[in-house]
Amino acid sequence: MTNSPCFAGTSRFGYQKSPVPGISRSLDPGQTRKAGDLVCPLFLAWRRFSFRPAPDPYCQAKYTFCPTGSPIPVLKDDDVVDVFRLQAPVWEFKYGDLLGHLKIMHDAIGFRSALTGKNYTMEWYELFQLGNCTFPHLRPEMNAPFWCNQGAACFFEGIDDNHWKENGTLVQVATISGNMFNKMATWVKQDNETGIYYETWTVRASPEKGAATWFESYDCSKFVLRTYKKLAELGAEFKNIETNYTRIFLYSGEPTYLGNETSVFGPTGNKTLALAIKRFYYPFKPHLSTKEFLLNLLQIFNAVIIHRHFYLFYNFEYWFLPMKFPFIKITYEEIPLYNRNKTLWFIKP
């Protein structure tokens, strides 16, 4: 855990200016969070909401979300339900094992009812694809970046054995009762209505073990882990098998709080900061030609690697990340199956 103070531009030896464009003041300990504050405590918890808003019509998915989705069935209490770990390379349906070589994997859960013989798949992913959840649109008619970011659970009958087995994993991890399945279904509906936004990045201070975590991701693997945790709380006993998950890390010093959409981009907002954020996001815009993509890639390299800047939008708030080597890393690390007799720090309710 870091011993640094939680305010911008401060050090143990006195106050200094913040490195963020447009943020130059120092704060005294005890003040409420304002533009310039650093993250405190260790990491910022992902915010839950009271309801799921309707998607904006501007946001359109290239691939329809959950096209064969169906309600979660109510099973008989004495049913015996096998639980399966499902994992395959992201976009396997289009690129096969290409992203599997980079260990960029998608996770889901499968179920099989002994009484009905039916199989089911449950997963959580982006409504408008990963790019829209990770970076905003810069619309000329709007001052602020516009985000098409929602993630949700998808449940449907059947398990595509070929999809999961050919380049990934389909393995049984537990057996539960129909009663436990029904209780899990109630929890899934609540989780799905309150955890509504996708977050690609996990932001840490360094790759070293025990390094400070500033922000946690909220993605398909986290949904699977939360579901396993809930099943264990309901009494499920998991098999002792290795389970690995993809994580995409950004590495930075202590992040600086910049403000929300209104305080940064509103009528009385910080115009210098607003322009800096929009300039940062501009190279990430979608639908580029090959030439535009290569030119923009150079701009991204210049901002993130050379100038070590990254602007993160998290919980409807903007943060400045002072990037550090190795800047970004994709890992495929083991996270053990949940044991109800132990507390796992990386799974949050």
Rosetta blueprint (number, residue, H / E / L):
1 M L
2 T L
3 N L
4 S L
5 P L
6 C L
7 F E
8 A L
9 G L
10 T E
11 S E
12 R L
13 F L
14 G E
15 Y E
16 Q L
17 K L
18 S L
19 P L
20 V L
21 P L
22 G L
23 I L
24 S L
25 R L
26 S L
27 L L
28 D L
29 P L
30 G L
31 Q L
32 T L
33 R L
34 K L
35 A L
36 G L
37 D E
38 L E
39 V L
40 C L
41 P L
42 L L
43 F L
44 L E
45 A L
46 W L
47 R L
48 R L
49 F L
50 S L
51 F L
52 R L
53 P L
54 A L
55 P L
56 D L
57 P L
58 Y L
59 C L
60 Q L
61 A L
62 K L
63 Y L
64 T L
65 F L
66 C L
67 P L
68 T L
69 G L
70 S L
71 P L
72 I L
73 P L
74 V L
75 L L
76 K L
77 D L
78 D L
79 D L
80 V E
81 V E
82 D E
83 V E
84 F E
85 R E
86 L E
87 Q E
88 A E
89 P E
90 V L
91 W L
92 E H
93 F H
94 K H
95 Y H
96 G L
97 D L
98 L L
99 L L
100 G L
101 H L
102 L L
103 K L
104 I L
105 M E
106 H E
107 D E
108 A E
109 I E
110 G E
111 F E
112 R E
113 S E
114 A L
115 L L
116 T L
117 G L
118 K L
119 N E
120 Y E
121 T E
122 M E
123 E E
124 W E
125 Y E
126 E E
127 L L
128 F L
129 Q H
130 L H
131 G H
132 N H
133 C H
134 T H
135 F L
136 P L
137 H E
138 L L
139 R L
140 P L
141 E L
142 M L
143 N L
144 A L
145 P L
146 F E
147 W L
148 C L
149 N L
150 Q L
151 G E
152 A E
153 A E
154 C E
155 F E
156 F E
157 E E
158 G L
159 I L
160 D L
161 D H
162 N H
163 H H
164 W H
165 K H
166 E H
167 N H
168 G L
169 T E
170 L E
171 V E
172 Q E
173 V E
174 A E
175 T E
176 I E
177 S E
178 G H
179 N H
180 M H
181 F H
182 N H
183 K H
184 M H
185 A H
186 T H
187 W H
188 V H
189 K H
190 Q H
191 D H
192 N H
193 E H
194 T H
195 G L
196 I L
197 Y L
198 Y L
199 E E
200 T L
201 W L
202 T E
203 V E
204 R E
205 A L
206 S L
207 P L
208 E L
209 K L
210 G L
211 A L
212 A L
213 T E
214 W E
215 F E
216 E L
217 S L
218 Y E
219 D L
220 C H
221 S H
222 K H
223 F H
224 V H
225 L H
226 R H
227 T H
228 Y H
229 K H
230 K H
231 L H
232 A H
233 E H
234 L L
235 G L
236 A L
237 E L
238 F L
239 K L
240 N L
241 I L
242 E L
243 T L
244 N E
245 Y E
246 T E
247 R E
248 I E
249 F E
250 L E
251 Y E
252 S E
253 G L
254 E L
255 P L
256 T E
257 Y E
258 L E
259 G E
260 N E
261 E H
262 T H
263 S H
264 V H
265 F H
266 G L
267 P L
268 T L
269 G L
270 N L
271 K H
272 T H
273 L H
274 A H
275 L H
276 A H
277 I H
278 K H
279 R H
280 F H
281 Y H
282 Y H
283 P H
284 F H
285 K L
286 P L
287 H L
288 L L
289 S L
290 T H
291 K H
292 E H
293 F H
294 L H
295 L H
296 N H
297 L H
298 L H
299 Q H
300 I H
301 F H
302 N H
303 A H
304 V H
305 I H
306 I H
307 H L
308 R L
309 H E
310 F E
311 Y E
312 L E
313 F E
314 Y E
315 N L
316 F L
317 E E
318 Y E
319 W E
320 F E
321 L E
322 P E
323 M E
324 K E
325 F E
326 P E
327 F E
328 I E
329 K E
330 I E
331 T E
332 Y E
333 E E
334 E E
335 I L
336 P L
337 L L
338 Y L
339 N L
340 R L
341 N L
342 K L
343 T L
344 L L
345 W L
346 F L
347 I L
348 K L
349 P L
